[in-house]
Structure formats: C-alpha cells, structure tokens
Amino acid sequence: MENRVQKLEAALAKTDCDAVLVTNLKNIYYLTGFSGTEATVFISKNRRLFLTDSRYTLIAKGVVKGFDIIETRDALAEIAKLTADDQLVKIGFDDQVSYHYFKTLEKVFVGRSLVPMTEFIEKIRMIKDAGEIETIRHACSISDRAFLDVLDFIKPGKTSELDVMNFLDARMRQLGASGASFDFIIASGERSAMPHGVASDKIIQSGETLTMDFGCYYNHYVSDMTRTIHIGQTSDEEREIYDVALRANKALIEAAKAGMSRIDYDRVPRQVINDAGYGAHFTHGIGHGIGLDIHEIPYFGYSDEPIEAGMVLTDEPGIYLDGKYGVRIEDDLVVTETGCEVLTLAPKELIVL
C-alpha cells in the first residue's frame, strides 16, 4: 500500500493542489487496504490522515499503515481543525460526492479553493501491480469453472434465464467468490439480441442462442466474461456469425500490446466485423478496464492515448440481429510490453448443447 500512496503523492505534487480529500471507498481501499463502510482519507505534503468512526477504529489500526488514525464522527471538521495552520490554499477532492456533501465542504473549508480531481486516483489504479493481477486471475478462474458447470445444469425446456443466473451466482460463491460483480446478462433466443438483456423468467428452448455475461468479486477485485452457446441445432448463419465474433475477439488478442492506441484497440476487432458485413450490428465499444470496479478507465473510442502494460481490459465484440439472436464473446486481458495475457480461459469455440 505504501507504494500506492507514494504514487498518489508524486501525482499530487504535479498538480496545483496542496492536498487531496479521498471519500470514494474503492479508492480508500486501494490506498490503505481498509474495506469498511465509513472512512475519509486526507493526504497533503505533511500529513496522511485516516478518519473513521468507533465501529471501525480497531479494524483500521490492524490494517492501515503509514497514516495517523483518528476516531471521529465528523471527519471534515476534524480535518479542518488539524490543518488550520497548514497554509493549504487548494484542496482536491473525489468528484463523485453528492451536492449536499460538496456544500458541506464549502462551509468547512471556507477560504480555501476546492478542486474536483476527476479520475485522479482512478488513473493511478489503471496500472495493476502483480498482486492485483494475480487476484483478478483468480477471480477469472472462478468464472471459468462456473461456466463449465452451468453447461451441465442447463436443460432445454426446463431451465429459465433466472435459473442460470442464480446457478452461476451460487456456484461462484461456492468456489470462493464474495459475490457477483454486476447484474448478470443472461439472454436467450430473440432476447440475446439485446446487449444488456438482464435475466428473465423466460424458459430456454432448444434451437436458441444463449448469451451469458457474468463475473464475480474475489478479494475485492472483479472478473467479467461472456460466453454465447447454442442449444440444439444451429443454422449456417448462426455458425457464420459466431465465427465472425470469435475471429474479432482473437484478432484483438493477437494485436493488443503496450503502446497500442485506444482507438486501434477498438478498431482491430471492429474491422473484422465490418469486413464480414455486420458492422452495423456491433453497437457498443470493444471494452473497458476492470479492477476494483467492473467498469474502470480506460474506455475506448477516439482517443490516441496508448494502452499500457499492467492494464486489465475486456475484449468483447458482439453481433446483434434484432428479432433473431445475438452473439458476444468476452475475455479479460492483461496488457504486457510485448502482447497480452488472456485471464479468462473457459472454452470459447462454438458449443452446442
């Protein structure tokens, strides 16, 4: 954790802010290892303050290192009192705070400038260290195993989308996950043409496509994978579209490496789908970062900024034919200097149950 705080202090020194107030609990966990529900962190040139209430004082003393730990039910007032003589002119803050909290900041820190630090810590979080990557790798292994197990669970004409969702959730918890990392997308038949079709009570039928987009939390970090399977017979068109999506997914795995621009990260798989004549049916971005959150920066579109070694990114091309079916295949990749490593290892060649 000390290395992460030092990175923040180095980044803070490059701004015109004298201190930063951290209230986002994911950012606080990243910096301190504390995972309770009430905490505030304040870092300046001369101070590292960790403030929480009496419910968490003992926990914080056992986990948080390198900070002055202060027990209080009014963190902002305590910070203002402790720093009254510190000659702080500009104070940065996590910009996801509520309007009410911001107005409180204005009252407590009257006379000081408040600067929203958009994605300040999140940009540091983009590059994962070896421990973070290993944790995400384990989360992905849980998802991999759950996918293999759900294949035996699905019974056409009997199993609903909600049944699949609940099975995956329960199985991943049995395998060590602490919970689901997002609301699963479980969509069959015509519903699979909806990129974000959440699970319904629809029964999965023979002859349908089934898309399963799911993941878990393991030790605070997420997995995020999608597999599309077919139930019963498949048509030539279904096999063709699946093949295009799979080739797009693999093309990005082959091309991704540190230094690749974010726009090219999106362009490589999109070109495969465009060349096959299905470009109009790939309606979302190619992916996003993952880590402590299921959706983290970077995102992909028109930016020439490079991807960097240590980023963990999703690769999720899809083709969606309204009124018919859809296909999406998603992997989690860790970027290296010379390429990328695929963390989601569940089979993705066409599976027909």
Beta strands, then each sheet from edge to edge (+ up, - down):
strand 1: 19-22
strand 2: 40-44
strand 3: 48-52
strand 4: 68-71
strand 5: 90-93
strand 6: 113-116
strand 7: 179-180
strand 8: 185-188
strand 9: 209-214
strand 10: 216-218
strand 11: 221-222
strand 12: 225-230
strand 13: 288-289
strand 14: 296-299
strand 15: 312-315
strand 16: 318-321
strand 17: 325-328
strand 18: 331-335
strand 19: 340-342
sheet 1: 4+ 3+ 2- 1+ 5+ 6+
sheet 2: 7+ 10- 11+
sheet 3: 8+ 9- 12+
sheet 4: 13+ 14-
sheet 5: 15+ 18- 19+
sheet 6: 16+ 17-
end
